[in-house]
C-alpha cells in the first residue's frame, strides 16, 4: 500500500518554550486509511499537523505528503491536503453556499465549477436546507460539517482533522463521525488528532499515542505506542469495570468478588467506596459481577464497564516502558 | 464529481484571489448594513456634536469659522480611526482559523493581505465621501480650488492606505484581543486632540483624571470634550465651565 503521510524524526521547538513540542516524531500513514494521533494537551499533536500542512517549518527531520516534501514544495503539498483545524474556519457572516463558493474560487475553480461543487458538497454533507443561512446561525455540528465540506472541495488525497469534535455535544460528535466515515469510504486518507480514546477507537484504523512532555524533562512530542485499536487495547488492558458499594464496610468483600470475576488485581479507592479492575470481556464480566454481588449480599450503588481514560492509558504505557527499560 | 482547478499565471491568480477576497469583505457590508451605517455615521455624529452641541463655546478662531478647522480635522481622524477596524478584522480571521485555512490552500498568499487592503480602502472612500458631503452640509467650505481639494482627498486616502498596513501588521502580530483594546483606546485618544492642537492650545491631559481621581477607563468620544471645552472656555474667560464637561468619565 502506498504511503500517504510520512514523518521521520520531526523536531520543533517554539522560542521561549522549556521543552520541544516535537522531539523525534515518526509517523507512517498508508493511503486510504484513518490514522489517529492520540495524546493529551501539549503532546504536540497540533504542532505535528501544522508541520504536515505546511503552516509551520520543522527544525529538523523530514515529512512527505504523497511523496512530496513539505518544506521543499509546500504549494504541491497544499494541492493535495485539506485541513480542518480546532475551530471551524468559516466566514460567519456569509451563508453556507457563499462560503463554499468563495473557498472554491480560492482553490482556483471557475465560478461555474465552484457553484456546482458547492451544491454537491451541501448535498453530501446534508446541509442543503441551511445553504442560504448565515453560518453564525449554524449549530456546532453543522459548522463542523460545513468545515469538512470546505476542506473537501478539491477532494484532497489527505485530510487533516485536528480535534474535530472538541467542544461539540454528543449529537454534534455523531454528525461529524458519520461525515468522516463517508469521506473515508470514498478513499480519502485521514490523519485525525484527538484527546478522546473512544473517538480514535471509533474512527481510526491505526493509532499513534503521543507522550506528554514536561513532567520529567523528556518523553514529550514522541510516539510512545503505535498499532491498531485492538493492539492498543490488549496492550493497555482493555476496558475497566467500576463498582461503587453503598457501605464502606463491604469494600474488602466486594474487592474480593471483583478480583475473583476478573482474575486481576483490583484498585480500591476507599474515599469514594470505588473498586476498579481491568476486564477482557465487558458483558461477561458485568453479568458475572452482578451475580456474585447478589450471592454475597453486597449492596452496590453503581456498576459500570467503561473505556480506560487517557490518564490510565498513559499510566499503563509509561509504566510499561519503564519496566522494559529496567529489564 | 471531482472539480479540476483551472490554470493560469501567478500574477493572474494573485489578482483573481485578491478580487475574491475583496468581494468577500464587500459582501460583509451588504449583509451587515447596520455596521456600515455605524462605521460611516459615527464620525458624522461626532462632527454634529462638536459643531452644534459644543461649537457655541469655541467662538471665533484665528482665520475664521471653527468649522473650517474642525471638519478637515475630522477627515484626518476618521482615516486614523480606520486602523482599528482593519486590525479587528485581521485578528478575527486569525482567531477563527480562517487565516490558517487560507495558508494551507494553494492560493496566492499575498491575496489575503491585498484583498483586505483594497476592501478597507474602498470602505474608507465611501466613508470619506459621505463625510465630505456632511461637512459641506453643515457649512464647511474648502478655501482652495477643486484640484487642491482632490489632492487633499488623495493624501487622506494615502494616509489610510499606509496605516492600513500598520493595522494588518499589528493584527497579525498581536492575535489577541488585549492588544486590540489598547490600539482602540489610543486611536480614540488621537481623535480627541487634533481640534485643539490645530490651534496650539494645550490640552490639560489627553486623558484627564475623572472625579474619583482614576484615569478614565473608557476614553471614548466624551473624552474629546475635555480637550475642546477648556480651550474654548479659557478664550471666553469664563470660570464657570460646567465641571462635568471637564471630567470625561462615562457619566
Interface residues (C-beta under 8 A of the other chain):
Chain A: X53 X54 X55 X75 X78 X79 X81 X83 X85 X86 X87 X88 X89 X90 X91 X92 X93 X94 X98 X102 X103 X104 X105 X106 X107 X108 X109 X110 X113 X114 X116 X117 X120 X134 X150 X151 X153 X154 X155
Chain B: X1 X2 X3 X4 X5 X6 X7 X8 X13 X16 X17 X20 X21 X23 X24 X27 X28 X31 X32 X95 X96 X97 X98 X100 X101 X102 X103 X104 X105 X106 X107 X111
